[in-house]
Amino acid sequence: MEAVRAPKWPVGKLGIISMKGCEEISAAIDKYLVSWHNEKYDNEIETFIVKTACPRFNSGEGKGVVYQSVRGFDIYIICDVFNYGVTYKMYNKEVPMSPDDHYQDLKRVIGAIEGKARRITVIMPMLYESRQHKRTARESLDCALALKELVAMGVDDIITFDAHDPRVQNAIPLNGFENVQAYYQMIKALLKNYPDIEIDKEHLMVCSPDEGGMNRCIYYSSVLGLDLGMFYKRRDYSKIVNGRNPIVSHDFLGDNVQGKDIIIVDDMIASGESLIDVSKKLKEKGANKIYAFITFGLFVDGLSKFDEAYEKGYIEKIFTTNLTYRKPELLERKWYASVDMSKYLAIIIDTLNYDKTISDLIDPVKRINTVLEKRNK
């Protein structure tokens, strides 16, 4: 008896919407999806990309436009709200798009869909306003407000990566919120760049630059069987500099690092001061090579301080994903390695489009063990 094939569109016809600045990764995702679909069903679909635009008037006002019908579609909107490489003209001045600008354009496109799609999933790798996740005074809770607003507009699911505080999902308890990590891809990238690295307690250690990042490090530590260290940030709470309490010092808590390679794990690089300071202190304690697994590399103060840290031997390699905008000159740095997430996102989209669980994709222990076993052989 011939096997019964799964229906082609269990949720709705697949549509990918790429917001401004996401064209490169969206094209890579689309290429995977088209290849898999045509191979499975002997079709000749050229693309799943839905053509959209967010034109602006010279006053800075804008609108969202969808150039085809998306009635009944299963729509996935890919949005990088931290892509300052995208600009627009306002009063004859070239203005870089801020996170607020990107977020408004996202809402414009959702509004242009007019509720006709069967399901809308927003893939926002670095969550909008995720650093403003809690109150310490009379402050707005911007991230929670944004999540509630998107859900009110008809968004069914939100997929993000390495949320600064995943508890923000409590703002939308009746809707889907997936907080995905890049554990597997980071380990693969490390092994690709350093195939001879020794992954054991005697030669390698995982370190968190602060107490807030311990969960990430605990995962790497337990899966790879490595010891764990942590830095405690002592801050000056009597003043605020650039919107935050300045760091007074980093105090290390952990075993002896003498002669060991160190993997520093964090969710983002903003200015990079913490990463460089922590790396310097580890080198002073006798650490060997220092690698950094960073999900989002923003490098808000430029690259020169990292060039200097590399020349001084503080940093061996910084790994960041391609989920957010990266300056072209960053890709040329010897100390930098890009971790491609396009195939992983394509697998997630393909799985969800067929209404299958992504539990195994979110927890990649089996895949990590497999790649380590292959490497050891």
KEMI-9662 format. One line per 5 residues: number of its first residue (from 1); their letters; for each residue x, y, z of N, C-alpha, C. Coordinates in steps of 0.1 Angstrom, whole numbers, padded with zeros to 4 digits. Layout:
<sites>
NUM> A> X/Y/Z/X/Y/Z/X/Y/Z | ... $
</sites>
This chain:
<sites>
1> MEAVR> 0008/-0012/0000/0000/0000/0000/0009/0012/0000 | 0005/0022/-0008/0013/0034/-0009/0011/0043/0003 | 0022/0048/0009/0022/0056/0021/0014/0069/0018 | 0006/0073/0028/-0001/0085/0027/0008/0097/0030 | 0009/0106/0021/0017/0118/0023/0010/0128/0031 $
6> APKWP> 0018/0135/0039/0013/0146/0047/0007/0157/0037 | -0003/0164/0041/-0009/0174/0033/0001/0185/0030 | 0000/0192/0019/0010/0202/0015/0010/0214/0025 | -0002/0218/0028/-0003/0231/0036/-0012/0228/0048 | -0007/0222/0058/-0016/0219/0069/-0021/0231/0077 $
11> VGKLG> -0014/0242/0077/-0018/0254/0083/-0022/0264/0073 | -0015/0267/0063/-0018/0276/0052/-0006/0277/0043 | -0008/0282/0031/0003/0284/0022/0014/0292/0028 | 0026/0288/0026/0037/0295/0033/0041/0308/0027 | 0043/0318/0035/0047/0331/0031/0058/0337/0040 $
16> IISMK> 0069/0342/0034/0079/0348/0042/0080/0363/0039 | 0079/0371/0049/0080/0385/0047/0093/0390/0054 | 0101/0396/0046/0114/0401/0050/0113/0416/0053 | 0115/0420/0065/0115/0435/0068/0128/0441/0063 | 0129/0454/0063/0141/0461/0058/0153/0456/0066 $
21> GCEEI> 0164/0453/0058/0176/0449/0065/0178/0434/0067 | 0167/0427/0064/0167/0412/0066/0168/0405/0053 | 0170/0412/0042/0169/0406/0029/0179/0394/0027 | 0191/0395/0033/0202/0385/0030/0198/0372/0037 | 0195/0373/0050/0192/0360/0058/0178/0355/0053 $
26> SAAID> 0169/0363/0049/0156/0359/0044/0158/0351/0031 | 0166/0356/0022/0169/0349/0010/0175/0336/0012 | 0184/0335/0022/0191/0322/0025/0180/0312/0030 | 0171/0317/0039/0161/0308/0045/0152/0304/0033 | 0148/0313/0025/0139/0310/0014/0145/0299/0004 $
31> KYLVS> 0158/0300/0002/0165/0291/-0007/0164/0276/-0001 | 0166/0275/0012/0164/0262/0018/0150/0257/0017 | 0140/0265/0020/0126/0261/0020/0121/0257/0006 | 0125/0265/-0004/0122/0262/-0018/0128/0249/-0022 | 0140/0246/-0019/0147/0234/-0022/0140/0222/-0016 $
36> WHNEK> 0137/0223/-0003/0131/0211/0004/0117/0209/-0002 | 0109/0219/-0004/0096/0218/-0009/0096/0212/-0023 | 0104/0217/-0032/0104/0212/-0046/0109/0198/-0047 | 0118/0194/-0038/0123/0180/-0038/0112/0171/-0033 | 0105/0175/-0023/0094/0167/-0017/0082/0165/-0026 $
41> YDNEI> 0078/0175/-0033/0066/0175/-0041/0068/0176/-0056 | 0080/0176/-0060/0083/0177/-0075/0077/0190/-0081 | 0077/0200/-0073/0071/0213/-0078/0083/0222/-0083 | 0079/0233/-0088/0089/0243/-0093/0086/0257/-0087 | 0083/0257/-0074/0081/0270/-0067/0094/0278/-0067 $
46> ETFIV> 0094/0291/-0071/0106/0299/-0072/0109/0306/-0059 | 0099/0310/-0051/0101/0316/-0039/0089/0316/-0030 | 0091/0317/-0017/0081/0319/-0007/0080/0333/-0002 | 0089/0342/-0007/0090/0356/-0002/0078/0363/-0007 | 0071/0370/0002/0060/0379/-0002/0065/0393/-0003 $
51> KTACP> 0063/0399/-0014/0068/0412/-0017/0061/0423/-0009 | 0068/0430/-0001/0062/0441/0007/0071/0453/0007 | 0066/0464/0012/0075/0476/0012/0069/0485/0023 | 0078/0494/0028/0074/0504/0038/0079/0518/0034 | 0073/0523/0023/0078/0536/0018/0076/0547/0028 $
56> RFNSG> 0084/0558/0027/0082/0569/0036/0081/0582/0029 | 0073/0591/0034/0072/0605/0029/0084/0613/0034 | 0087/0624/0027/0099/0632/0031/0097/0638/0045 | 0085/0637/0051/0083/0642/0065/0087/0631/0075 | 0090/0619/0070/0094/0608/0079/0082/0599/0082 $
61> EGKGV> 0070/0603/0078/0059/0594/0080/0060/0582/0070 | 0054/0571/0073/0055/0559/0065/0042/0551/0064 | 0042/0541/0056/0031/0532/0055/0036/0518/0051 | 0028/0508/0053/0031/0494/0049/0023/0490/0037 | 0029/0483/0028/0023/0478/0016/0026/0463/0014 $
66> VYQSV> 0016/0455/0011/0017/0441/0007/0013/0440/-0007 | 0021/0435/-0016/0019/0436/-0030/0012/0423/-0036 | 0007/0414/-0027/0000/0403/-0032/-0010/0398/-0022 | -0020/0390/-0025/-0029/0385/-0016/-0023/0375/-0007 | -0025/0376/0006/-0020/0366/0016/-0032/0360/0023 $
71> RGFDI> -0043/0360/0017/-0055/0353/0024/-0052/0339/0026 | -0054/0334/0038/-0052/0320/0042/-0038/0316/0043 | -0028/0325/0042/-0014/0321/0043/-0009/0319/0057 | 0001/0311/0058/0008/0310/0071/0021/0319/0070 | 0020/0331/0076/0030/0341/0073/0040/0341/0084 $
76> YIICD> 0053/0343/0080/0064/0344/0089/0071/0357/0086 | 0071/0366/0095/0077/0379/0093/0091/0380/0100 | 0101/0382/0093/0115/0383/0099/0119/0397/0100 | 0122/0401/0113/0124/0415/0116/0136/0417/0125 | 0146/0425/0120/0158/0428/0128/0157/0443/0132 $
81> VFNYG> 0152/0445/0144/0149/0459/0149/0162/0466/0152 | 0174/0460/0152/0186/0466/0155/0195/0469/0143 | 0189/0469/0131/0197/0471/0119/0198/0486/0116 | 0208/0492/0121/0210/0506/0119/0216/0509/0105 | 0219/0498/0098/0225/0500/0084/0215/0504/0074 $
86> VTYKM> 0202/0503/0078/0191/0508/0069/0188/0523/0072 | 0186/0530/0062/0184/0545/0064/0172/0549/0056 | 0167/0561/0059/0156/0567/0051/0158/0582/0051 | 0152/0589/0042/0153/0604/0041/0142/0611/0048 | 0146/0620/0056/0136/0629/0063/0141/0643/0063 $
91> YNKEV> 0133/0652/0057/0137/0666/0055/0151/0667/0048 | 0153/0658/0038/0165/0658/0030/0177/0654/0039 | 0175/0647/0050/0186/0642/0058/0185/0627/0058 | 0197/0620/0057/0198/0606/0058/0197/0602/0072 | 0187/0594/0076/0184/0590/0090/0186/0575/0091 $
96> PMSPD> 0194/0570/0100/0195/0556/0103/0182/0551/0110 | 0177/0539/0107/0165/0534/0113/0169/0529/0127 | 0161/0534/0137/0163/0530/0151/0154/0518/0153 | 0155/0511/0165/0146/0501/0169/0132/0505/0168 | 0129/0517/0172/0115/0522/0172/0110/0523/0157 $
101> DHYQD> 0118/0527/0148/0115/0528/0134/0111/0514/0128 | 0120/0505/0131/0118/0491/0126/0105/0485/0132 | 0103/0487/0145/0091/0482/0151/0078/0488/0145 | 0078/0501/0142/0067/0507/0136/0064/0501/0122 | 0075/0499/0115/0073/0493/0101/0067/0479/0102 $
106> LKRVI> 0072/0471/0113/0066/0458/0115/0051/0459/0117 | 0047/0468/0125/0032/0470/0128/0025/0474/0115 | 0032/0482/0107/0026/0487/0094/0023/0475/0085 | 0032/0466/0084/0031/0454/0075/0020/0445/0080 | 0019/0443/0094/0009/0435/0100/-0005/0442/0097 $
111> GAIEG> -0005/0455/0098/-0018/0462/0095/-0022/0461/0080 | -0012/0460/0071/-0015/0459/0057/-0020/0445/0054 | -0017/0435/0062/-0022/0421/0060/-0037/0421/0062 | -0042/0430/0070/-0056/0432/0073/-0063/0420/0079 | -0056/0412/0086/-0062/0401/0093/-0066/0389/0083 $
116> KARRI> -0061/0390/0071/-0065/0380/0061/-0057/0367/0062 | -0045/0368/0068/-0036/0356/0069/-0042/0346/0079 | -0040/0333/0077/-0045/0323/0086/-0037/0323/0099 | -0024/0326/0098/-0016/0327/0110/-0004/0336/0108 | 0000/0344/0118/0011/0353/0116/0021/0349/0128 $
121> TVIMP> 0033/0347/0124/0044/0344/0133/0055/0355/0131 | 0059/0362/0141/0069/0372/0140/0082/0366/0145 | 0092/0366/0137/0106/0361/0141/0114/0373/0143 | 0116/0377/0156/0124/0389/0159/0136/0384/0168 | 0147/0381/0161/0159/0375/0168/0163/0382/0181 $
126> MLYES> 0165/0395/0180/0168/0402/0193/0155/0410/0196 | 0149/0407/0207/0136/0412/0210/0136/0427/0213 | 0127/0433/0207/0125/0448/0208/0124/0452/0223 | 0133/0461/0227/0133/0467/0240/0135/0456/0251 | 0142/0445/0248/0143/0434/0257/0152/0438/0269 $
131> RQHKR> 0160/0448/0268/0168/0452/0280/0160/0460/0290 | 0148/0465/0286/0139/0472/0295/0128/0461/0299 | 0132/0452/0307/0124/0441/0310/0118/0441/0325 | 0123/0451/0333/0118/0451/0347/0119/0466/0351 | 0111/0468/0362/0111/0482/0368/0121/0482/0380 $
136> TARES> 0129/0493/0380/0137/0496/0392/0133/0509/0398 | 0124/0516/0391/0119/0529/0396/0105/0531/0388 | 0101/0544/0387/0089/0546/0379/0093/0546/0364 | 0093/0534/0358/0097/0532/0344/0087/0525/0336 | 0088/0527/0323/0079/0520/0314/0085/0506/0312 $
141> LDCAL> 0076/0496/0309/0079/0482/0306/0077/0480/0291 | 0087/0486/0283/0085/0486/0269/0083/0473/0262 | 0091/0463/0266/0091/0450/0259/0078/0443/0261 | 0073/0443/0273/0060/0437/0276/0049/0444/0269 | 0049/0458/0268/0039/0465/0260/0039/0461/0246 $
146> ALKEL> 0051/0460/0240/0053/0456/0226/0047/0443/0223 | 0050/0433/0232/0044/0419/0230/0029/0420/0230 | 0023/0427/0240/0009/0428/0241/0003/0435/0228 | 0010/0445/0223/0005/0452/0212/0005/0443/0199 | 0016/0435/0197/0016/0426/0186/0005/0415/0186 $
151> VAMGV> 0003/0410/0198/-0008/0400/0200/-0021/0406/0197 | -0023/0418/0202/-0036/0425/0199/-0038/0428/0184 | -0027/0429/0177/-0028/0431/0162/-0031/0418/0154 | -0030/0407/0161/-0033/0394/0154/-0021/0385/0153 | -0010/0388/0159/0002/0379/0158/-0001/0367/0167 $
156> DDIIT> 0001/0355/0162/-0002/0343/0170/0010/0338/0178 | 0022/0339/0171/0034/0334/0178/0046/0344/0176 | 0054/0344/0186/0067/0352/0185/0078/0343/0188 | 0088/0344/0179/0100/0336/0180/0112/0345/0182 | 0119/0344/0193/0131/0352/0195/0143/0343/0199 $
161> FDAHD> 0154/0349/0200/0166/0342/0203/0173/0348/0216 | 0176/0339/0225/0184/0343/0237/0178/0356/0243 | 0166/0356/0247/0159/0367/0253/0167/0372/0265 | 0168/0385/0267/0176/0390/0278/0170/0385/0291 | 0157/0385/0292/0150/0379/0303/0137/0372/0298 $
166> PRVQN> 0137/0359/0296/0126/0352/0290/0113/0353/0298 | 0114/0357/0310/0101/0359/0318/0092/0370/0313 | 0097/0377/0303/0089/0388/0297/0077/0381/0290 | 0078/0369/0286/0067/0362/0279/0055/0361/0288 | 0056/0363/0301/0044/0363/0310/0035/0374/0306 $
171> AIPLN> 0039/0384/0298/0030/0395/0294/0020/0389/0284 | 0023/0378/0277/0013/0372/0267/0012/0357/0270 | 0006/0354/0282/0006/0339/0286/-0003/0330/0277 | -0012/0336/0269/-0021/0328/0261/-0016/0327/0246 | -0005/0332/0243/0001/0331/0230/0014/0324/0230 $
176> GFENV> 0018/0320/0218/0031/0313/0216/0043/0323/0218 | 0053/0319/0225/0065/0326/0227/0077/0316/0228 | 0085/0316/0217/0096/0306/0217/0109/0314/0219 | 0117/0310/0229/0130/0316/0232/0140/0306/0228 | 0146/0308/0216/0155/0298/0210/0170/0302/0213 $
181> QAYYQ> 0178/0292/0214/0193/0294/0216/0201/0289/0204 | 0213/0294/0204/0222/0290/0193/0233/0281/0198 | 0230/0273/0208/0241/0264/0214/0248/0255/0203 | 0240/0248/0196/0245/0238/0186/0254/0245/0176 | 0249/0256/0170/0256/0264/0160/0269/0270/0165 $
186> MIKAL> 0269/0274/0177/0281/0280/0183/0292/0269/0184 | 0288/0257/0189/0298/0246/0191/0303/0242/0178 | 0294/0241/0168/0299/0237/0154/0309/0247/0149 | 0306/0260/0151/0315/0270/0146/0328/0270/0153 | 0328/0267/0166/0341/0266/0173/0349/0254/0168 $
191> LKNYP> 0343/0243/0166/0350/0231/0160/0355/0233/0146 | 0347/0241/0138/0351/0243/0125/0364/0252/0124 | 0364/0262/0133/0375/0272/0133/0387/0266/0141 | 0385/0258/0151/0396/0252/0159/0393/0237/0160 | 0396/0229/0150/0393/0215/0150/0402/0207/0160 $
196> DIEID> 0413/0213/0165/0421/0206/0174/0419/0210/0189 | 0409/0218/0191/0406/0222/0205/0403/0210/0214 | 0408/0210/0226/0406/0200/0236/0393/0203/0244 | 0383/0195/0243/0370/0198/0250/0370/0188/0262 | 0376/0192/0273/0376/0184/0286/0379/0194/0297 $
201> KEHLM> 0377/0189/0309/0379/0198/0321/0393/0203/0323 | 0403/0195/0318/0417/0198/0320/0421/0210/0311 | 0414/0211/0299/0419/0221/0289/0409/0232/0286 | 0396/0231/0290/0386/0241/0286/0377/0243/0298 | 0372/0256/0298/0363/0260/0309/0353/0270/0303 $
206> VCSPD> 0341/0270/0309/0331/0280/0305/0330/0291/0316 | 0328/0303/0312/0327/0314/0321/0316/0324/0317 | 0309/0328/0327/0299/0338/0325/0304/0352/0330 | 0302/0363/0322/0307/0376/0325/0299/0382/0337 | 0287/0377/0340/0279/0382/0351/0270/0371/0356 $
211> EGGMN> 0263/0374/0367/0254/0364/0373/0242/0362/0365 | 0238/0372/0357/0226/0370/0348/0227/0361/0337 | 0240/0357/0333/0242/0348/0322/0245/0334/0326 | 0243/0331/0338/0247/0317/0343/0239/0306/0337 | 0226/0308/0334/0219/0297/0328/0225/0292/0314 $
216> RCIYY> 0229/0302/0306/0235/0298/0294/0248/0290/0296 | 0256/0295/0305/0269/0288/0308/0267/0274/0315 | 0256/0273/0323/0253/0260/0329/0250/0250/0318 | 0243/0254/0308/0239/0245/0297/0252/0240/0290 | 0261/0249/0286/0273/0245/0280/0282/0236/0289 $
221> SSVLG> 0282/0240/0301/0290/0233/0311/0285/0218/0312 | 0272/0217/0313/0266/0203/0316/0267/0195/0303 | 0265/0201/0291/0265/0193/0279/0279/0189/0275 | 0289/0198/0277/0302/0196/0273/0311/0189/0284 | 0305/0189/0296/0312/0183/0307/0324/0192/0312 $
226> LDLGM> 0322/0205/0313/0333/0214/0316/0330/0221/0330 | 0341/0226/0336/0339/0234/0348/0334/0247/0345 | 0328/0254/0355/0321/0267/0353/0327/0278/0362 | 0328/0290/0356/0332/0301/0364/0323/0313/0362 | 0324/0323/0370/0315/0334/0369/0322/0347/0374 $
231> FYKRR> 0319/0358/0368/0323/0371/0373/0311/0378/0379 | 0314/0385/0390/0303/0393/0397/0306/0407/0394 | 0296/0414/0388/0297/0428/0385/0294/0437/0397 | 0303/0445/0401/0300/0454/0412/0298/0468/0405 | 0286/0473/0407/0281/0485/0401/0281/0497/0411 $
236> DYSKI> 0282/0509/0405/0280/0521/0413/0265/0525/0411 | 0257/0522/0421/0242/0526/0420/0239/0540/0424 | 0249/0548/0427/0247/0562/0431/0246/0571/0419 | 0250/0566/0407/0249/0574/0395/0245/0566/0382 | 0241/0573/0372/0238/0567/0359/0246/0573/0348 $
241> VNGRN> 0252/0564/0340/0260/0569/0329/0256/0562/0316 | 0252/0569/0306/0246/0563/0294/0235/0554/0297 | 0226/0558/0306/0214/0550/0309/0216/0538/0318 | 0227/0536/0324/0230/0525/0333/0239/0528/0344 | 0239/0520/0354/0248/0522/0365/0262/0517/0361 $
246> PIVSH> 0272/0525/0362/0285/0521/0357/0291/0509/0365 | 0299/0501/0359/0305/0489/0365/0318/0494/0372 | 0320/0491/0385/0331/0494/0393/0342/0484/0390 | 0339/0471/0391/0349/0460/0389/0342/0447/0386 | 0350/0438/0381/0345/0424/0379/0353/0415/0389 $
251> DFLGD> 0346/0408/0397/0353/0398/0407/0350/0384/0402 | 0361/0376/0401/0359/0362/0396/0356/0352/0407 | 0347/0343/0404/0343/0332/0412/0345/0320/0404 | 0354/0311/0409/0355/0298/0401/0369/0292/0404 | 0371/0280/0397/0383/0273/0399/0395/0280/0392 $
256> NVQGK> 0407/0274/0394/0419/0279/0388/0418/0278/0373 | 0422/0289/0366/0421/0289/0351/0434/0288/0345 | 0445/0286/0353/0458/0286/0347/0460/0276/0336 | 0464/0280/0324/0467/0272/0313/0454/0267/0305 | 0443/0271/0310/0430/0266/0303/0425/0276/0292 $
261> DIIIV> 0419/0270/0282/0412/0279/0273/0398/0282/0279 | 0393/0293/0276/0380/0298/0283/0370/0302/0272 | 0358/0297/0274/0347/0302/0265/0338/0311/0274 | 0338/0324/0270/0329/0333/0277/0316/0334/0269 | 0305/0333/0276/0291/0332/0270/0283/0344/0275 $
266> DDMIA> 0277/0350/0265/0268/0361/0268/0258/0363/0257 | 0247/0371/0260/0237/0373/0250/0240/0383/0240 | 0248/0394/0244/0250/0405/0235/0263/0412/0238 | 0269/0418/0228/0280/0428/0230/0274/0441/0226 | 0274/0451/0236/0270/0464/0233/0283/0472/0231 $
271> SGESL> 0288/0478/0241/0301/0485/0240/0312/0476/0240 | 0311/0464/0247/0321/0455/0248/0331/0456/0260 | 0328/0466/0268/0337/0469/0279/0338/0457/0289 | 0327/0451/0292/0326/0440/0301/0334/0428/0296 | 0332/0425/0283/0339/0414/0277/0354/0415/0277 $
276> IDVSK> 0359/0427/0274/0373/0430/0273/0379/0430/0287 | 0372/0436/0297/0377/0436/0311/0378/0422/0316 | 0367/0414/0314/0367/0400/0319/0378/0392/0313 | 0380/0394/0299/0391/0386/0292/0405/0390/0298 | 0406/0403/0300/0419/0408/0306/0422/0401/0319 $
281> KLKEK> 0412/0401/0328/0414/0395/0341/0417/0380/0341 | 0410/0373/0331/0413/0359/0330/0427/0357/0325 | 0432/0365/0316/0446/0364/0311/0455/0366/0322 | 0452/0376/0331/0461/0379/0342/0462/0367/0352 | 0451/0359/0352/0451/0347/0361/0457/0335/0354 $
286> GANKI> 0462/0337/0342/0470/0326/0335/0462/0318/0325 | 0450/0323/0321/0442/0316/0311/0449/0316/0298 | 0447/0306/0290/0453/0305/0276/0445/0313/0266 | 0439/0306/0256/0431/0313/0246/0417/0316/0252 | 0411/0327/0248/0398/0331/0252/0389/0333/0240 $
291> YAFIT> 0378/0325/0240/0368/0326/0230/0355/0332/0236 | 0347/0338/0227/0335/0344/0232/0323/0339/0223 | 0313/0333/0230/0301/0330/0223/0290/0340/0226 | 0288/0349/0216/0278/0360/0218/0267/0359/0208 | 0255/0359/0212/0244/0357/0203/0243/0369/0194 $
296> FGLFV> 0243/0381/0199/0242/0394/0192/0254/0403/0193 | 0260/0406/0183/0272/0415/0183/0267/0429/0178 | 0265/0438/0187/0260/0452/0183/0272/0461/0181 | 0283/0460/0189/0295/0468/0188/0291/0483/0186 | 0284/0488/0196/0279/0502/0195/0290/0513/0195 $
301> DGLSK> 0301/0509/0201/0312/0519/0202/0323/0517/0192 | 0320/0509/0182/0330/0506/0171/0339/0494/0174 | 0349/0492/0166/0357/0479/0166/0371/0481/0171 | 0375/0494/0173/0389/0496/0176/0394/0490/0189 | 0385/0491/0199/0389/0485/0212/0391/0470/0211 $
306> FDEAY> 0383/0463/0202/0385/0449/0201/0397/0446/0193 | 0401/0454/0183/0413/0453/0176/0425/0453/0186 | 0424/0463/0195/0435/0464/0205/0435/0452/0214 | 0424/0447/0219/0423/0436/0227/0429/0423/0221 | 0426/0422/0208/0431/0411/0200/0447/0412/0199 $
311> EKGYI> 0452/0424/0196/0466/0426/0195/0473/0423/0208 | 0467/0426/0219/0473/0423/0232/0471/0409/0237 | 0463/0401/0229/0462/0387/0232/0451/0384/0242 | 0442/0394/0245/0431/0392/0255/0421/0383/0249 | 0418/0384/0236/0408/0377/0229/0413/0369/0217 $
316> EKIFT> 0409/0357/0216/0413/0348/0205/0403/0349/0193 | 0390/0348/0197/0379/0348/0186/0366/0351/0193 | 0358/0360/0186/0345/0363/0190/0335/0357/0180 | 0326/0348/0185/0316/0343/0176/0303/0349/0179 | 0297/0355/0168/0283/0360/0169/0275/0355/0158 $
321> TNLTY> 0262/0355/0160/0253/0350/0149/0251/0361/0138 | 0245/0357/0127/0241/0366/0117/0227/0370/0118 | 0221/0370/0130/0207/0373/0132/0205/0388/0133 | 0215/0396/0136/0214/0410/0136/0224/0416/0126 | 0223/0429/0124/0231/0436/0114/0246/0436/0119 $
326> RKPEL> 0255/0433/0109/0269/0434/0112/0276/0443/0101 | 0284/0452/0106/0291/0460/0097/0300/0452/0087 | 0301/0456/0075/0310/0449/0065/0324/0448/0070 | 0329/0458/0077/0343/0457/0082/0345/0447/0093 | 0334/0444/0100/0335/0435/0111/0338/0421/0105 $
331> LERKW> 0332/0418/0094/0334/0405/0088/0348/0402/0084 | 0356/0413/0082/0370/0412/0078/0380/0410/0089 | 0375/0412/0102/0384/0411/0113/0389/0397/0116 | 0401/0395/0119/0407/0382/0122/0401/0376/0135 | 0397/0385/0144/0392/0380/0157/0377/0377/0157 $
336> YASVD> 0371/0378/0145/0356/0376/0144/0353/0364/0135 | 0342/0357/0140/0337/0345/0132/0321/0346/0132 | 0316/0345/0120/0301/0346/0119/0295/0332/0120 | 0284/0331/0128/0277/0319/0129/0264/0319/0122 | 0263/0312/0111/0251/0313/0102/0239/0305/0108 $
341> MSKYL> 0228/0312/0109/0216/0307/0115/0205/0305/0105 | 0208/0307/0092/0197/0306/0082/0191/0293/0081 | 0199/0282/0081/0193/0269/0079/0185/0265/0091 | 0190/0268/0103/0182/0265/0115/0169/0272/0115 | 0168/0285/0111/0155/0292/0110/0146/0286/0100 $
346> AIIID> 0152/0281/0088/0144/0275/0078/0138/0262/0083 | 0146/0254/0091/0140/0242/0097/0129/0245/0106 | 0131/0255/0115/0120/0259/0124/0107/0263/0116 | 0109/0271/0106/0097/0276/0098/0090/0264/0092 | 0098/0255/0085/0093/0244/0078/0085/0234/0088 $
351> TLNYD> 0091/0233/0100/0085/0224/0110/0071/0230/0115 | 0071/0243/0118/0059/0249/0123/0049/0250/0112 | 0053/0252/0099/0043/0253/0088/0035/0240/0087 | 0042/0229/0091/0035/0216/0091/0029/0212/0104 | 0028/0222/0113/0022/0220/0127/0029/0209/0134 $
356> KTISD> 0042/0208/0133/0049/0198/0141/0056/0204/0153 | 0060/0197/0163/0067/0202/0174/0081/0206/0171 | 0086/0217/0177/0100/0221/0176/0108/0219/0189 | 0102/0210/0197/0109/0208/0210/0123/0203/0208 | 0125/0194/0199/0139/0188/0197/0148/0199/0191 $
361> LIDPV> 0142/0208/0183/0150/0218/0177/0155/0228/0187 | 0147/0231/0197/0150/0241/0208/0160/0235/0217 | 0160/0222/0220/0169/0216/0229/0178/0206/0221 | 0190/0211/0216/0198/0203/0207/0208/0194/0213 | 0205/0188/0225/0215/0180/0231/0220/0168/0222 $
366> KRINT> 0210/0162/0216/0213/0150/0207/0223/0154/0196 | 0220/0166/0190/0228/0170/0179/0242/0174/0183 | 0243/0180/0195/0256/0184/0200/0264/0171/0203 | 0258/0161/0209/0265/0149/0212/0269/0142/0200 | 0261/0143/0189/0264/0136/0177/0276/0143/0170 $
371> VLEKR> 0276/0156/0170/0288/0163/0163/0300/0161/0172 | 0300/0160/0185/0311/0157/0193/0317/0143/0191 | 0307/0133/0190/0311/0119/0187/0319/0118/0174 | 0313/0125/0164/0319/0124/0150/0333/0131/0151 | 0334/0142/0158/0347/0148/0159/0357/0140/0166 $
376> NK> 0353/0133/0177/0362/0125/0185/0367/0113/0176 | 0358/0108/0168/0363/0097/0159/0372/0101/0149 $
</sites>
